[in-house]
């Protein structure tokens, strides 16, 4: 026995040391978002990953930690995942003229003047966020006031949806834009034969091509500012929809050098440079970066009447919008991507654009599959086309706040009957049994709590409308949480790493001051993030 005792002691010591972890979160209400939507009390984290999840007594008896977090009954959720956003674009917009919420064109111009006065050294003035649908008359503006205020400095201002811009004459001169020019997938607006400055969809490409690239220092400022705001909102993984290979390389360097922590799933913009680079090499993956998607653009936006519809707009007879490329482009691209490991992810708003892309997807996917090709927005779908999602396992990637932003004028564009197939998230969920949710920031507000409110209550931040907008398409609270976590992860092939709080997964989690599964609807937007952890590291 005397000889066995030291061995027993060694075993005991080994057992104790194996229970040493970095962090224990205890006395919490932990929504694991596993397959059973299990609720736990405590969680142990080591080396950036979750070791165990369970009851307070079990976790605290089995493990000892360097850091013990007493959640004091707070709700803990997996870090939120935005399934559709524009991380780089959002970072850039934080350093431009903020035109969100302007009540008139005159107010927008005044903001531009104020911004220019504060930044006299800028070679170009850029802005974003104007929306003529919120102005008296709901008409597009003209650029006379910009021309008068800035005769020698180029100005270009992006509409809220990113699918139209207004540029002053100086900017259009630099881009070589003149009245009478035609653009495939775009429209150069004129009035009495004179340029108005409004450029829809592809028509503004030439203007933005003239803007110099940011310096390395400015670029880092953009991304770090975007990251800070994301972490404050409890967002730990972002799907960046439509960037270039140069952005990918820059992000990869910043992450590896410790200057950027945000996890990113990247969709590359559909262009020759990106395709040539990644079709040969295939997806690229690191601990915090996954490049796998190809972002394709079928049509424009409903707000700027660039969405491609089966029948003319109710408020613009004879006009049905347009596809941004020839149909043959989408077909040939789908054929190429079907034989690759890259994921096809297509922006489609109008019912005609959705039908075109769904038919092409079905042609090459040939039934049920796990390629997870996506339709981004899936905003207006004809009643006869919903089944095309399920028949080829096509993922509808939607943004609930689009419904509550567009509801004020969508019926004017579409008419009541056609609107029934709009923002139909419940119907889309039923196709495959899961649906990823995003915000589309900076098109919409970055807040995932607004996503939650719009999904479960179908109301906006003002609580409008009473009873909810087309409430039959509301999602349950559990479905919404899944859409903001594990389903968003699954849409980017990341469900084995993030999206739920389970042993072996990355310790991306958040503590909230209110429980989204229980909080009153009227109090959802008052919910605050108490702390955000990424890989077990506190980042907010």
C-alpha positions as CSV (number, residue, x, y, z in Angstrom):
1,X,0.0,0.0,0.0
2,X,2.9,2.4,0.8
3,X,4.2,1.9,-2.7
4,X,0.7,2.5,-4.2
5,X,0.0,5.7,-2.3
6,X,2.4,8.0,-4.2
7,X,0.8,6.7,-7.5
8,X,-2.7,7.6,-6.1
9,X,-1.5,11.0,-5.1
10,X,0.0,11.5,-8.6
11,X,-3.3,10.5,-10.1
12,X,-5.2,12.9,-7.9
13,X,-2.8,15.8,-8.7
14,X,-3.1,15.0,-12.4
15,X,-6.9,15.0,-12.1
16,X,-6.9,18.3,-10.4
17,X,-4.5,19.9,-12.9
18,X,-6.6,18.6,-15.8
19,X,-9.5,20.6,-14.4
20,X,-7.6,23.9,-14.7
21,X,-9.2,26.3,-17.2
22,X,-8.8,29.9,-18.1
23,X,-12.4,31.1,-17.4
24,X,-15.5,29.9,-15.7
25,X,-18.8,31.7,-16.3
26,X,-21.3,30.7,-13.6
27,X,-24.7,31.5,-12.2
28,X,-25.8,32.5,-15.7
29,X,-28.8,31.7,-17.9
30,X,-26.8,30.2,-20.8
31,X,-28.6,29.7,-24.1
32,X,-26.4,27.1,-25.8
33,X,-28.4,27.2,-29.0
34,X,-27.5,23.5,-29.5
35,X,-29.9,21.2,-31.3
36,X,-32.2,21.1,-28.3
37,X,-31.9,24.8,-27.5
38,X,-30.6,23.7,-24.0
39,X,-30.3,26.2,-21.2
40,X,-27.3,25.8,-18.9
41,X,-26.0,27.6,-15.8
42,X,-22.2,27.5,-16.2
43,X,-19.5,27.2,-18.8
44,X,-15.7,26.5,-18.7
45,X,-13.3,28.0,-21.2
46,X,-9.7,27.0,-22.0
47,X,-7.3,28.1,-24.8
48,X,-10.1,30.1,-26.5
49,X,-12.5,27.1,-26.6
50,X,-15.4,25.9,-24.6
51,X,-14.4,22.9,-22.5
52,X,-17.7,22.1,-20.8
53,X,-21.2,23.5,-20.3
54,X,-23.6,22.5,-17.5
55,X,-24.8,23.1,-14.0
56,X,-23.1,25.5,-11.6
57,X,-22.1,22.8,-9.1
58,X,-20.8,20.4,-11.7
59,X,-18.7,23.0,-13.5
60,X,-17.3,24.6,-10.4
61,X,-16.5,21.3,-8.7
62,X,-14.8,19.9,-11.8
63,X,-12.8,22.9,-12.8
64,X,-10.7,25.8,-11.3
65,X,-10.1,28.9,-13.3
66,X,-7.9,31.9,-13.5
67,X,-10.9,34.1,-14.1
68,X,-14.3,33.4,-12.5
69,X,-17.2,35.4,-13.9
70,X,-20.3,35.5,-11.7
71,X,-23.0,36.4,-14.2
72,X,-25.5,37.0,-11.4
73,X,-28.3,35.5,-13.4
74,X,-27.6,37.4,-16.6
75,X,-28.5,35.9,-20.0
76,X,-25.5,34.5,-22.0
77,X,-25.8,33.9,-25.7
78,X,-23.5,32.8,-28.4
79,X,-21.8,35.9,-30.0
80,X,-24.2,37.3,-32.6
81,X,-23.4,36.5,-36.2
82,X,-24.5,38.9,-39.0
83,X,-25.2,36.8,-42.0
84,X,-25.2,39.7,-44.4
85,X,-23.4,43.0,-43.9
86,X,-20.7,45.1,-45.4
87,X,-17.9,45.4,-42.8
88,X,-15.4,47.2,-44.9
89,X,-18.1,49.5,-46.4
90,X,-19.4,50.2,-42.9
91,X,-16.0,51.2,-41.7
92,X,-15.6,53.5,-44.6
93,X,-19.0,55.1,-44.1
94,X,-18.0,56.1,-40.5
95,X,-15.6,58.6,-42.0
96,X,-18.0,60.0,-44.6
97,X,-20.9,62.4,-44.5
98,X,-23.7,60.8,-42.5
99,X,-26.9,61.4,-44.4
100,X,-29.1,58.8,-42.5
101,X,-32.3,60.3,-41.2
102,X,-32.2,63.5,-43.3
103,X,-35.7,64.9,-43.6
104,X,-35.1,66.9,-46.8
105,X,-32.5,67.2,-49.6
106,X,-31.7,70.6,-48.2
107,X,-30.7,69.1,-44.9
108,X,-28.6,66.6,-46.7
109,X,-26.7,69.3,-48.6
110,X,-26.3,71.3,-45.4
111,X,-24.6,68.2,-43.8
112,X,-22.3,67.9,-46.8
113,X,-21.2,71.6,-46.4
114,X,-20.6,71.2,-42.7
115,X,-18.6,68.0,-43.2
116,X,-16.5,69.7,-46.0
117,X,-15.7,72.7,-43.7
118,X,-14.4,70.3,-41.0
119,X,-12.3,68.3,-43.5
120,X,-10.9,70.9,-45.9
121,X,-8.0,68.6,-47.0
122,X,-10.2,65.9,-48.5
123,X,-9.8,65.5,-52.3
124,X,-13.2,63.9,-52.6
125,X,-16.3,64.2,-50.5
126,X,-18.3,61.0,-50.0
127,X,-21.5,60.5,-48.1
128,X,-24.1,57.8,-47.6
129,X,-27.6,57.4,-46.3
130,X,-30.0,59.6,-48.1
131,X,-33.5,58.3,-48.9
132,X,-35.9,60.3,-51.1
133,X,-38.8,58.1,-49.9
134,X,-38.6,59.9,-46.5
135,X,-38.6,63.4,-48.1
136,X,-41.6,65.5,-49.2
137,X,-42.8,64.4,-52.6
138,X,-40.5,61.3,-52.5
139,X,-38.7,62.4,-55.7
140,X,-35.1,62.1,-56.6
141,X,-33.0,65.2,-55.9
142,X,-31.0,67.1,-58.5
143,X,-27.4,68.3,-58.0
144,X,-27.7,72.0,-58.6
145,X,-27.1,72.8,-54.9
146,X,-24.0,70.6,-54.9
147,X,-22.7,72.2,-58.1
148,X,-23.1,75.7,-56.6
149,X,-21.5,74.7,-53.2
150,X,-18.7,72.6,-54.7
151,X,-17.8,73.8,-58.2
152,X,-14.2,72.5,-58.0
153,X,-14.3,69.6,-55.6
154,X,-16.0,66.2,-56.6
155,X,-18.8,65.1,-54.4
156,X,-20.7,61.7,-54.5
157,X,-23.4,60.7,-52.1
158,X,-24.6,57.1,-51.9
159,X,-28.3,56.3,-51.4
160,X,-29.2,54.4,-48.3
161,X,-29.5,51.1,-50.1
162,X,-26.2,51.4,-52.0
163,X,-27.9,51.1,-55.3
164,X,-28.0,54.7,-56.4
165,X,-25.9,57.8,-56.0
166,X,-26.0,61.5,-56.6
167,X,-22.8,63.2,-57.9
168,X,-22.0,66.8,-58.6
169,X,-20.9,68.0,-62.0
170,X,-17.2,68.0,-61.1
171,X,-17.4,64.3,-60.1
172,X,-19.2,63.4,-63.3
173,X,-16.8,65.4,-65.4
174,X,-13.9,63.4,-63.9
175,X,-15.7,60.2,-64.7
176,X,-16.6,61.2,-68.2
177,X,-20.3,60.9,-67.7
178,X,-22.6,62.8,-70.1
179,X,-26.3,63.0,-70.9
180,X,-27.5,60.3,-73.3
181,X,-25.0,57.6,-72.3
182,X,-26.4,54.2,-71.7
183,X,-25.2,51.7,-69.1
184,X,-26.0,48.0,-68.9
185,X,-27.6,47.4,-65.5
186,X,-27.8,51.0,-64.7
187,X,-29.5,54.3,-65.5
188,X,-28.1,57.9,-65.8
189,X,-31.0,60.1,-64.9
190,X,-31.7,63.3,-66.9
191,X,-34.3,66.0,-66.8
192,X,-35.1,68.0,-69.9
193,X,-32.0,66.5,-71.5
194,X,-29.7,67.6,-68.6
195,X,-27.9,65.4,-66.1
196,X,-29.6,65.5,-62.7
197,X,-26.6,63.8,-61.0
198,X,-28.6,60.7,-60.0
199,X,-26.9,57.5,-61.1
200,X,-28.7,54.2,-60.5
201,X,-26.9,50.9,-59.9
202,X,-24.0,50.3,-62.4
203,X,-24.2,53.9,-63.6
204,X,-22.1,55.2,-60.7
205,X,-19.3,52.7,-61.1
206,X,-17.2,55.2,-63.2
207,X,-17.5,57.9,-60.5
208,X,-16.3,55.6,-57.7
209,X,-13.5,54.4,-59.9
210,X,-12.0,57.9,-59.8
211,X,-11.7,58.0,-56.0
212,X,-8.1,57.3,-54.8
213,X,-7.6,54.2,-52.5
214,X,-7.3,55.0,-48.8
215,X,-3.8,55.0,-47.2
216,X,-2.9,52.0,-45.1
217,X,-3.4,54.1,-41.9
218,X,-6.8,55.3,-42.9
219,X,-7.9,51.8,-43.9
220,X,-6.9,50.4,-40.5
221,X,-8.9,53.2,-38.9
222,X,-12.0,52.2,-40.9
223,X,-11.8,48.5,-39.8
224,X,-10.9,49.1,-36.2
225,X,-13.8,51.6,-35.9
226,X,-16.2,49.1,-37.5
227,X,-14.9,46.3,-35.2
228,X,-15.4,48.5,-32.1
229,X,-19.0,49.1,-32.9
230,X,-19.6,45.5,-33.7
231,X,-18.2,44.3,-30.4
232,X,-20.4,46.8,-28.6
233,X,-23.4,45.3,-30.2
234,X,-22.4,41.7,-29.3
235,X,-21.4,40.8,-32.9
236,X,-18.5,38.4,-33.1
237,X,-18.7,37.2,-36.7
238,X,-19.6,39.2,-39.7
239,X,-20.4,38.1,-43.3
240,X,-18.8,40.8,-45.5
241,X,-20.8,40.6,-48.8
242,X,-18.9,41.8,-51.8
243,X,-15.3,42.8,-51.3
244,X,-12.1,42.4,-53.4
245,X,-9.0,40.2,-53.1
246,X,-7.0,43.2,-52.1
247,X,-9.3,43.8,-49.1
248,X,-9.0,40.1,-48.2
249,X,-5.2,40.3,-48.3
250,X,-5.2,43.5,-46.1
251,X,-7.6,42.0,-43.6
252,X,-5.6,38.8,-43.4
253,X,-2.4,40.8,-42.6
254,X,-4.2,42.9,-40.0
255,X,-5.6,39.8,-38.3
256,X,-2.3,38.0,-38.3
257,X,-0.5,41.1,-36.9
258,X,-3.0,41.4,-34.0
259,X,-4.6,44.6,-35.3
260,X,-8.0,43.2,-36.1
261,X,-9.9,40.5,-34.1
262,X,-13.2,40.4,-35.9
263,X,-14.1,37.0,-37.4
264,X,-15.1,37.5,-41.0
265,X,-16.8,35.2,-43.6
266,X,-16.1,36.8,-46.9
267,X,-18.0,36.9,-50.2
268,X,-15.8,38.1,-53.0
269,X,-17.5,40.5,-55.6
270,X,-18.3,38.8,-58.9
271,X,-15.5,40.2,-61.1
272,X,-12.8,38.7,-63.2
273,X,-9.9,39.5,-60.9
274,X,-11.5,37.8,-57.9
275,X,-12.6,34.8,-59.8
276,X,-9.3,34.3,-61.5
277,X,-7.5,34.4,-58.2
278,X,-9.8,32.1,-56.2
279,X,-11.2,29.6,-58.8
280,X,-7.7,28.3,-59.0
281,X,-6.8,28.2,-55.3
282,X,-10.3,27.6,-53.9
283,X,-11.5,28.8,-50.5
284,X,-9.0,30.4,-48.1
285,X,-9.3,29.8,-44.3
286,X,-7.6,30.9,-41.2
287,X,-8.8,31.0,-37.5
288,X,-10.6,34.3,-38.1
289,X,-11.1,34.6,-41.9
290,X,-13.0,32.3,-44.3
291,X,-13.1,33.3,-48.0
292,X,-15.6,31.0,-49.7
293,X,-18.5,33.0,-51.2
294,X,-18.9,34.7,-54.5
295,X,-21.3,37.7,-54.3
296,X,-23.3,38.0,-57.4
297,X,-25.6,40.9,-58.2
298,X,-28.9,40.1,-60.0
299,X,-30.7,43.4,-59.7
300,X,-30.9,46.7,-57.8
301,X,-33.1,47.8,-54.9
302,X,-36.8,48.4,-54.5
303,X,-36.3,51.8,-53.0
304,X,-34.5,53.1,-56.1
305,X,-36.8,51.1,-58.5
306,X,-33.8,49.1,-59.7
307,X,-35.3,45.8,-58.4
308,X,-36.3,43.6,-61.4
309,X,-40.0,42.8,-61.3
310,X,-42.2,40.4,-63.3
311,X,-44.7,43.2,-63.9
312,X,-44.3,47.0,-63.9
313,X,-44.0,49.1,-60.7
314,X,-47.4,50.3,-59.4
315,X,-46.0,53.8,-59.1
316,X,-44.0,53.9,-62.4
317,X,-46.2,52.4,-65.2
318,X,-44.2,50.7,-67.9
319,X,-41.1,50.3,-65.8
320,X,-40.1,46.9,-64.4
321,X,-36.5,47.6,-63.3
322,X,-33.6,45.5,-64.8
323,X,-31.0,42.8,-64.2
324,X,-27.5,44.1,-63.7
325,X,-25.9,41.7,-66.1
326,X,-27.0,39.7,-69.1
327,X,-28.8,36.4,-68.2
328,X,-26.1,34.4,-69.9
329,X,-23.6,35.7,-67.3
330,X,-25.5,34.3,-64.4
331,X,-26.0,30.9,-66.1
332,X,-22.3,30.5,-67.1
333,X,-21.1,31.6,-63.7
334,X,-23.4,29.1,-62.0
335,X,-22.1,26.3,-64.2
336,X,-18.5,27.2,-63.3
337,X,-19.2,27.5,-59.5
338,X,-21.2,24.3,-59.5
339,X,-17.9,22.5,-60.3
340,X,-15.9,24.3,-57.6
341,X,-15.9,24.6,-53.8
342,X,-16.9,28.2,-53.9
343,X,-20.4,29.2,-52.8
344,X,-22.7,31.2,-55.1
345,X,-24.5,34.0,-53.2
346,X,-26.7,36.2,-55.3
347,X,-28.4,39.5,-54.4
348,X,-32.0,39.3,-55.6
349,X,-34.7,41.7,-54.6
350,X,-37.5,41.7,-57.2
351,X,-39.7,38.7,-58.1
352,X,-38.3,38.5,-61.6
353,X,-34.7,38.5,-60.3
354,X,-35.5,35.9,-57.7
355,X,-37.2,33.7,-60.3
356,X,-34.3,34.0,-62.8
357,X,-31.7,33.1,-60.2
358,X,-33.8,30.3,-58.6
359,X,-34.2,28.6,-61.9
360,X,-30.5,28.9,-62.7
361,X,-29.6,27.5,-59.3
362,X,-32.0,24.6,-59.7
363,X,-30.6,23.9,-63.2
364,X,-27.1,23.3,-61.8
365,X,-27.7,22.1,-58.3
366,X,-30.0,19.3,-59.5
367,X,-32.0,18.6,-56.4
368,X,-31.1,18.4,-52.7
369,X,-27.5,19.1,-51.8
370,X,-25.2,20.7,-49.3
371,X,-23.5,23.4,-51.4
372,X,-25.6,26.0,-49.5
373,X,-25.9,28.4,-52.4
374,X,-27.7,31.5,-51.2
375,X,-30.1,34.1,-52.3
376,X,-29.3,37.3,-50.5
377,X,-32.4,39.3,-49.5
378,X,-35.0,37.1,-51.3
379,X,-37.2,40.1,-50.8
380,X,-40.1,39.8,-53.3
381,X,-40.9,36.2,-54.3
382,X,-43.7,35.2,-56.5
383,X,-46.1,32.7,-54.8
384,X,-45.2,30.1,-57.5
385,X,-41.5,30.3,-56.7
386,X,-41.1,29.6,-53.0
387,X,-40.8,25.9,-53.6
388,X,-37.7,26.5,-55.7
389,X,-35.7,27.3,-52.6
390,X,-36.5,23.9,-51.0
391,X,-36.2,21.8,-54.2
392,X,-32.4,22.6,-54.5
393,X,-31.6,23.4,-50.8
394,X,-31.2,27.1,-51.6
395,X,-30.6,29.3,-48.6
396,X,-32.7,32.4,-48.3
397,X,-30.5,34.9,-46.4
398,X,-32.7,37.7,-45.2
399,X,-32.6,41.0,-43.2
400,X,-35.7,41.5,-41.0
401,X,-35.2,45.3,-40.7
402,X,-35.6,45.7,-44.4
403,X,-39.3,44.8,-43.9
404,X,-39.8,47.4,-41.2
405,X,-37.9,50.1,-43.2
406,X,-39.7,49.4,-46.5
407,X,-43.2,48.9,-45.1
408,X,-44.0,52.6,-45.3
409,X,-43.8,52.7,-49.1
410,X,-43.5,49.1,-50.4
411,X,-47.2,48.8,-51.2
412,X,-46.9,51.9,-53.4
413,X,-44.2,50.2,-55.4
414,X,-45.8,46.8,-55.6
415,X,-49.5,46.9,-54.9
416,X,-51.1,44.9,-52.1
417,X,-51.3,41.5,-53.9
418,X,-47.7,41.4,-54.9
419,X,-46.6,42.5,-51.5
420,X,-47.9,39.3,-50.0
421,X,-44.8,37.6,-51.4
422,X,-42.6,40.2,-49.9
423,X,-40.4,39.9,-46.7
424,X,-42.0,36.5,-46.2
425,X,-39.5,35.1,-43.7
426,X,-41.8,32.4,-42.2
427,X,-42.6,31.0,-45.7
428,X,-38.9,31.1,-46.5
429,X,-38.0,29.3,-43.3
430,X,-40.3,26.5,-44.1
431,X,-38.5,25.7,-47.3
432,X,-35.4,24.2,-45.6
433,X,-36.2,24.4,-41.9
434,X,-33.6,27.1,-41.2
435,X,-32.9,30.7,-42.2
436,X,-29.9,33.0,-41.6
437,X,-30.5,36.6,-40.5
438,X,-28.5,39.7,-41.0
439,X,-28.8,43.5,-41.0
440,X,-27.2,44.6,-44.3
441,X,-25.4,47.3,-42.4
442,X,-24.6,50.1,-43.3
443,X,-27.8,50.0,-45.4
444,X,-29.7,49.3,-42.1
445,X,-28.6,50.0,-38.5
446,X,-25.9,47.7,-37.2
447,X,-28.1,46.7,-34.2
448,X,-28.9,43.0,-33.9
449,X,-31.6,44.0,-31.4
450,X,-33.4,45.7,-34.2
451,X,-33.1,42.5,-36.2
452,X,-34.6,40.6,-33.3
453,X,-37.5,43.1,-32.9
454,X,-38.3,43.2,-36.6
455,X,-38.2,39.4,-36.8
456,X,-40.4,38.5,-33.8
457,X,-42.8,41.5,-33.7
458,X,-42.6,42.9,-37.3
459,X,-42.4,46.4,-35.9
460,X,-39.8,49.2,-36.2
461,X,-38.1,51.1,-33.5
462,X,-41.2,53.3,-33.0
463,X,-43.3,50.2,-32.4
464,X,-45.1,50.7,-35.7
465,X,-47.4,49.3,-36.9
466,X,-49.7,48.0,-34.1
467,X,-50.1,44.2,-34.5
468,X,-47.0,44.1,-36.8
469,X,-46.4,44.3,-40.5
470,X,-47.7,41.2,-42.2
471,X,-47.3,39.4,-38.9
472,X,-48.1,36.0,-40.4
473,X,-44.4,36.0,-41.4
474,X,-43.0,36.7,-38.0
475,X,-40.4,34.3,-36.6
476,X,-40.5,32.9,-33.1
477,X,-37.9,34.0,-30.5
478,X,-36.1,30.8,-30.7
479,X,-36.1,30.8,-34.5
480,X,-34.8,34.4,-34.5
481,X,-31.9,33.6,-32.0
482,X,-31.0,30.6,-34.2
483,X,-31.0,32.8,-37.2
484,X,-28.7,35.3,-35.5
485,X,-26.3,32.6,-34.3
486,X,-26.1,28.9,-35.4
487,X,-28.1,29.3,-38.7
488,X,-26.0,32.4,-39.6
489,X,-22.9,30.3,-38.9
490,X,-24.3,27.4,-41.0
491,X,-24.8,29.7,-44.0
492,X,-21.1,30.3,-44.0
493,X,-20.0,26.7,-43.3
494,X,-18.9,27.7,-39.8
495,X,-21.4,25.8,-37.6
496,X,-18.8,23.4,-36.3
497,X,-16.7,26.3,-34.9
498,X,-19.1,29.1,-33.8
499,X,-22.8,29.8,-33.5
500,X,-23.6,27.8,-30.4
501,X,-22.0,27.3,-26.9
502,X,-20.9,23.7,-27.0
503,X,-17.8,21.8,-25.9
504,X,-15.1,22.1,-28.6
505,X,-16.4,25.3,-30.1
506,X,-14.8,28.7,-30.0
507,X,-15.7,30.7,-26.9
508,X,-17.5,33.5,-28.6
509,X,-20.2,34.6,-26.2
510,X,-22.0,37.7,-24.9
511,X,-23.6,38.7,-21.6
512,X,-26.8,40.8,-21.9
513,X,-28.6,42.9,-19.2
514,X,-32.0,41.5,-20.4
515,X,-33.0,38.1,-21.6
516,X,-34.2,38.2,-25.3
517,X,-36.2,35.0,-24.8
518,X,-38.2,36.7,-22.0
519,X,-38.0,40.5,-22.4
520,X,-41.2,42.4,-23.3
521,X,-41.4,43.5,-26.9
522,X,-41.5,47.1,-25.9
523,X,-38.2,46.7,-24.0
524,X,-36.2,44.7,-26.6
525,X,-34.4,47.8,-27.9
526,X,-33.4,48.8,-24.4
527,X,-31.3,45.6,-24.1
528,X,-27.6,46.3,-23.6
529,X,-24.5,44.1,-24.1
530,X,-22.7,43.9,-20.8
531,X,-19.7,42.1,-22.2
532,X,-18.5,40.5,-25.4
533,X,-15.9,37.6,-25.5
534,X,-14.1,36.4,-28.6
535,X,-12.2,33.2,-28.3
536,X,-12.5,33.5,-24.5
537,X,-10.9,37.0,-24.7
538,X,-13.0,40.0,-23.5
539,X,-13.2,42.5,-26.4
540,X,-16.0,44.7,-25.0
